[in-house]
Amino acid sequence: MPELPEVETSCRGIATHLYQQTIVDVIIRHYQLRWPISQELPQKLAHQRIQAISRRAKYILIQTTTGTLLMHLGMSGSLRILPQDTPLLKHDHLDLILANGQCLRFNDPRRFGAILWVEKDPYQHPLLVNLGPEPLTEDFAGHYLYTKTRHKNVSIKTLIMDSRMVVGVGNIYANEALFMAGIHPKQIAHKLSQLHCDKLVSAIKQVLLSAIEQGGTTLRNFVSSEGKPGYFKQQLYVYGRGGEACKNCLTALVEIRLGQRATVFCPNCQSEGL
């Protein structure tokens, strides 16, 4: 599944091509995604000028004069900017045709993505209203995490992957940030000190920023808006490396299942006792 850096990369990639462009048509080839695409979407978007493109969690928001198109890439979705007459690929489900002859094309093999039309405040939409802070903003800070971990009797990895706590810390980046901070993924959240929370927040920000700068993680179905894969996977320290040597101390990395997710850590660098 594309994680926050992949979505941010896509958002930045399409923004320069979409800003202030006018939508002249919407071509829908498959209406049934995670939720059905509105039959009225072509009518709603026709002749609308795109005023802003932004991201909230893993959602891309394309704002027009009369409403906002809320897009989610699901498990395997991708967005590309193409000449509108570019031959179709399998699973190309939707095109936004622009007045300049280009189109934004949405491809989603598994059809777990979403394309929703919102006419009111999009941030009050049920999918967004209860989300936690963005991890790269000042709202997500050590004191915030320390306060939120008090009385939380769950593993810290489970907690930071909860979008109500903070958005966008998926499995790959949770593994990497915990390793960077020297915190065992099974550590009970309320046992973390203020210093541990400061280190973890700093690590989350660092690992996400690094991934965004390098174009996102290379996953099976992800390509950027220009068709180029990300390269962050080459620098992963623990994720996907269970049984291999730790790059810091050469201890064999351990892989377990935590919350039904693959979790890899170094038993030497990430001691379970704080």
N, C-alpha and C positions, 0 to 999 in steps of 0.2 A: 504493500500500500504506500503511495506517495505520502511522505511525512511533511512536516512544516517547511523544512528547507526546500523540498521539491516544489511545494505549492507556492512558496515565496518566489522561487526562481521562475516558475511559470507566470506568476502575476507580474513580476517585473518585465519578463520577456514580452508579454502581450501588451503591456500598458503603453509603451511608446508607439505601438501601431494602432491602438484603438482610441487614444485620447482625442477628443473633439471630432471624431469621425461620425458620420451619419449612417445609421442602419437603414438599408433600403429594402431588405427582405430577410426572412428567416425560413430556412428549409429544414424541416424535421423529417427524418427518415425512419425513426423509431421512437414512438412516444413513451414506451414503457421502460423507464429506468428504475431506480430505487423507488421513486414516486413518479406517477404519470406526469409528463410534460403537458402543460395547459394547451388545449386546442386553440385558445385565443392568443397564444404567444406571438404568432406572426403579426396579428392585428395590433397588439399592444406595443410591439417594438418598431413597427414600420415608421420610418421617417423620424425616429428618435435620435438625438445627438448624445453621444457618450460623454458624460461630464467628469467621471472619475472612475478609477479602477483601484481597488484596494483588497486587502486580505484580512479576514478575521478567523483565527484558528486555521482550519484547513479549508475554509470557504473563500472563494473569490467573489467579490462584489463588483458588478459592472453597473454603475449608476447612470441613469438617463434622466431626462426632464420629468418624466411622470412616474418613475419607479426604479426598482433595482432588480437586476438579474442575479440570483444567488446560485453559484455553481460549486459543486463538489466533485472531485475526481474519483471518488470511490476507491476501489481496490486497484484498478488498472487504467484509469482514464488519463488522457493527455489532451493538450490544446496546442494547435499549430496555427500560425498565420500563413496563408497561402493565397496565390491567385485563385479567384473563384472558379476558374475552369480546370483546376488541377484534378486529375483522375482520382476517383474515390478509392479508398482502401476499405477492406472489410471492417465493419464496426464503426464507420464514420456516421454518426447518428444525427448530427446537427451542424448547420452552417449559419453563421451570422454574416450576411452579405453586406459589405460596406460600399459607400458611394465611390470610393477610389478604386474599385475593382478587386480589392482583396477580400478575404473572408477569414473569420475565426472558425476553425473546424474542431469539433469535439468528437474524440474517438474513445470508445469504452467497451472493450471486449466482454467484460463480465457484467456490464450494465448495473453496477452498484453505485454509479455516480448519481448526481442530482442536478436538475436545472429547474429552478423555481422562480416565479415572478412575484415580487413583493411591492405593493404600492404604498404601504405605510413605512414607518421607520424600520429599516431592516434589522437594526440591532435589538429591536424588541420582538423579532420573530422567535417562535418557540425553540428553534434550533440554535439560536445565538444568545438569548437573553440570560441564561444561567451559566454561561461560560466564565471561567476564571480569567485572570489577567494574561496579557500577552507576555511571553517569557523575556522578550528583549526590551521591555519598557521599564521605567522606574517603579511602576506599581508592583513588579515582581522583584522583591528585595529580600535580603537575609532575614530582616525582622518580620516581614510578612510570612515567610515560610516557617520561621520559629513559632510564631503565634498560631499558625494553622496546624502545626504538628502536635501541639499540646493536647493530651488526652486521646491522641490517635493511636490505637493499638493495632496498626497494620504496618506492613513492611514499607520502608521509605520508597522503594521502587514502585510499589503499587500506588502509593500516594501521589508521586510526581507524575504518574501517567494518567491520573484522574483529571479530566478536562475541567471539572468544577474547581479544582485546586489551581491549575495553571494549564494553559492550552499548548498543544503542539509538541509535548515531550513524549514522542513515540518510543517504541521498544528499542530501536537502534540507539537513539540518543540518550535514553535513560541509562542503558548499559555503559555507554561511553562516559557520560557525566559522572556517574557514581565511581567509576574507575579513576577518573581524573581527580575527584575529590577525596579518594581513599576511603570510601564508605561502602560497607558490605550491603548488597541489595536487600538482604533479609533483615537488616537492622530495623528494629521497631521504631516507628517515627517519633514517638514522644520522648525517646531516649537521646535524640540528637540535641547537642548544645547549640547555643547561638553561633559559636564559631563554626561548627559543622554545617549549619544552615547557610552561613555566609559563604563557605567554601563550595557548597553544592550549588547555590544560586549562581555563583561566579562560573562554575564549571558548565552548568547548563547553558548559560549565555555564550560562553566561549565555544563550546562544541557546536551549537546551532549557528553562530556567526561564521565559524570556519566552514561549515557545510554550505551555507548560503553563498559565501564568497567563491567556493569552488564548484558551484552549480548543482548541489544536491547529490544524494547518494545514488550510485548506479544500481538500480533494481531492475528486475526482469522486464518490466513493461514501461518504465519511465523514460521519457525523452523530454528535453526542454522544448520551449516554444520554437526553437530553431532546429529541432531534430537532433540535438547533441546530448548525449548522456552526461550525467554528473560524474565527478571523479573523487568524491569524498571517501568512497569505500576503500580506496587504496591506503588511507591513513587510519583505518579503524584499529583500535588497540585491543578490544576484547570481543565485540560482537562478531559472531560467526567463526570464532577462533578457539572454541572449546577443545582442550587437549593440547593445544600448541603452547609454546613457551611465551611467558609474559615478556613484553618488550622492555620492561623496566628491570626485572629481577631474574628472569629466565625460569621462574617457577611455572609448572604446568597449570594452565588456566582450567577452571572447573566450569562445566555447563550443567545447569539444573533447570527445572520447570518451576516458575513462580507466577502464580496467577495465570496458568496455562500458556505462558510465554517463555520462549527460550531466554535464559538469563546466564550470562557468562561473567566470571569475575576471577580475580587473582587472590587466592587464599592468603598470600603473604602481604600484598600491597593493600588489601581490603579486609583487614581483620574484623571478625564479627563483634569482638569486644571493643567498645569505644574507650 
